[in-house]
Amino acid sequence: MIRLLHTQHTFSDRFIAHMLIRNARLEVELVDQLFNSSEKRLARTLLPLARFGQSDRPRRVLPAVSQETLAEMIGTTRSRVNFFLNKFRKLGFIGYDAAGLTINPALLSVVVHD
């Protein structure tokens, strides 16, 4: 790898750019983990899955994501994800039906509310 980085300058430039972007992303995730609640991190994860911002209508979350996967994504337990999903449902931010999970754009208020 070292030889390749020394001889292939284009590859070396791309590799370093990739590593810098990855490092910046890890720093953002660490700050998010340290300073944001599990509830806020869950909301911030669900909104992009629902393609929030592309229309005013609630969207289905595709593909279906298990509570275990969501827990791993936000760094908490499945039981906490279940608790917050039930809370979001009771508040009308999400809905369940036969087709899947529907995200209401009002879920954004969880993210921006402090």
C-alpha positions as CSV (number, residue, x, y, z in Angstrom):
1,M,0.0,0.0,0.0
2,I,2.8,2.4,0.9
3,R,4.5,1.7,-2.5
4,L,1.3,2.3,-4.3
5,L,0.7,5.6,-2.5
6,H,4.2,6.8,-3.4
7,T,4.1,5.8,-7.0
8,Q,0.4,6.5,-8.0
9,H,-0.1,10.2,-7.2
10,T,-3.7,10.3,-8.4
11,F,-4.6,7.3,-6.2
12,S,-2.7,8.9,-3.3
13,D,-4.7,12.1,-3.7
14,R,-8.0,10.3,-3.8
15,F,-7.1,8.1,-0.8
16,I,-6.1,11.0,1.3
17,A,-9.2,12.9,0.4
18,H,-11.3,9.9,1.3
19,M,-9.5,9.5,4.6
20,L,-10.1,13.2,5.5
21,I,-13.8,13.0,4.7
22,R,-14.1,9.9,6.7
23,N,-12.3,11.5,9.6
24,A,-14.5,14.5,9.5
25,R,-17.6,12.3,9.4
26,L,-16.4,10.3,12.5
27,E,-15.8,13.6,14.4
28,V,-19.4,14.7,13.6
29,E,-20.7,11.4,14.7
30,L,-18.7,11.5,18.0
31,V,-20.0,15.0,18.8
32,D,-23.5,13.9,18.0
33,Q,-23.2,10.9,20.3
34,L,-21.8,13.0,23.1
35,F,-24.1,16.0,23.0
36,N,-27.5,14.8,21.5
37,S,-30.0,12.5,23.2
38,S,-30.9,9.1,21.8
39,E,-34.4,10.5,21.0
40,K,-32.9,13.3,18.9
41,R,-30.5,10.9,17.2
42,L,-33.4,8.6,16.3
43,A,-35.4,11.4,14.8
44,R,-32.3,12.6,12.8
45,T,-31.9,9.0,11.5
46,L,-35.6,8.5,10.5
47,L,-35.9,11.8,8.6
48,P,-33.4,11.0,5.9
49,L,-34.7,7.5,5.6
50,A,-38.1,9.0,4.8
51,R,-36.6,11.4,2.2
52,F,-37.6,14.4,4.3
53,G,-37.5,17.7,2.5
54,Q,-38.5,16.3,-0.9
55,S,-42.2,16.9,-0.4
56,D,-44.7,18.0,2.3
57,R,-46.4,14.6,2.4
58,P,-45.3,11.9,4.9
59,R,-43.2,9.2,3.2
60,R,-42.9,5.5,3.9
61,V,-39.5,4.4,5.2
62,L,-38.0,2.1,2.7
63,P,-36.4,-0.3,3.1
64,A,-37.9,-1.6,6.3
65,V,-35.4,-1.1,9.1
66,S,-35.5,-3.2,12.3
67,Q,-35.4,-1.7,15.7
68,E,-32.1,-3.5,16.3
69,T,-30.6,-1.8,13.3
70,L,-31.9,1.6,14.3
71,A,-30.4,1.0,17.8
72,E,-27.0,0.2,16.3
73,M,-27.2,3.2,14.0
74,I,-27.8,5.7,16.9
75,G,-25.8,3.9,19.6
76,T,-28.5,2.8,22.0
77,T,-30.6,-0.3,22.9
78,R,-33.5,-1.7,21.0
79,S,-35.8,-1.1,24.0
80,R,-34.9,2.6,23.9
81,V,-35.7,2.7,20.2
82,N,-39.0,1.0,20.9
83,F,-39.8,3.5,23.6
84,F,-39.0,6.5,21.4
85,L,-40.9,5.1,18.4
86,N,-44.0,4.6,20.6
87,K,-43.6,8.1,21.9
88,F,-43.3,9.5,18.3
89,R,-46.4,7.5,17.4
90,K,-48.5,8.8,20.3
91,L,-47.4,12.4,19.4
92,G,-48.4,11.8,15.7
93,F,-44.9,12.1,14.3
94,I,-44.9,8.5,12.9
95,G,-47.6,6.0,12.0
96,Y,-47.7,2.3,11.4
97,D,-50.0,0.5,8.9
98,A,-49.8,-2.6,6.7
99,A,-47.6,-0.9,4.2
100,G,-45.0,0.1,6.8
101,L,-43.8,3.1,8.8
102,T,-45.0,6.6,7.8
103,I,-42.9,9.6,8.9
104,N,-44.7,12.9,9.4
105,P,-42.5,16.0,8.6
106,A,-43.5,17.3,12.1
107,L,-40.8,14.9,13.4
108,L,-38.3,17.6,12.5
109,S,-39.5,19.5,15.6
110,V,-37.8,16.8,17.8
111,V,-34.5,17.6,16.1
112,V,-34.7,21.4,16.3
113,H,-36.4,21.6,19.8
114,D,-34.0,22.0,22.7
